[in-house]
Amino acid sequence: MNSQREQNLMNWLRLEGKLELGEVVDFLNISESTARRLFTRLESEGKVIRVHGGIQLPGNAALEYSFDQVAKSNIEEKNAIAKAAFELLSDEEIIFCDAGTTVLCFCMELAGRIGETSGNIRMYTNSLANFEVLSPHVPITLIGGEYRPHRKDFSGYLAELALSRVHFTKCFLGTDGCDMKKFFTTTDFDTARMDEMAMRNSDETIILCASDKFSFCAQVGYASFEDVDKIVTDTGVEKEVCDKLESSGIQVIKAEAVPL
């Protein structure tokens, strides 16, 4: 196979994280049997891992967080969650929003409906994406620090120092996964520290996440169930998950997605 075509395939895989057999067949214009032989060779070279129906990147590379990639997933569910989260706002709020993609949908919802509140809302965020959406509509402070392009956010010592000095009425946080025995999880320690600090400085902690996050556990726990007041998810969440969360004192709000 042409080495450039194979390189194009690997670049595409790095963007998507996982590719289905049919996608590779169409992309390379090859047969399924040829694609399967290609998968076998790439796996033997340590470049990919074969999974049911396709291939993915090996090891930690397959789990590397990409804001743009994650932002494309579960759009209908995220929009429904954003609408339900908006209803939790009061007229007098000092809010922190982290850099999760579902939280970004909430910020978009707020930007479009700010006229439905008294307008006396003050926002803080470490997310450049949130800042760009909200800055024309509400007073907002962007918490700076070391910029992370893959998350479109700021973290590190300076960001933590700034965040530690502010009190919030509510913080809206995303999550990359959930360990159903203990806590909500994220992919890295910098994100965990920022979210932990926001929770400590907030009267109320609200987690925004699609139901599929409950089937995945990222590596770093940042929020024990006892520290979370509300979670807004979609109607795809399983009853056993709801029962576990509610037994820990969390109010579970299920938003029904509307097809786009």
PyMOL commands that set and color helices and strands:
alter all, ss='L'
color gray80, all
select helices_A, chain A and resi 3-16+21-28+32-44+59-63+67-71+75-86+101-116+128-134+157-163+189-200+211-215+225-227+239-247
alter helices_A, ss='H'
color red, helices_A
select strands_A, chain A and resi 18-20+49-51+54-56+93-97+121-125+140-142+146-148+153-155+168-173+177-179+183-186+202-208+220-224+230-234+251-255
alter strands_A, ss='S'
color yellow, strands_A
deselect
rebuild
show_as cartoon
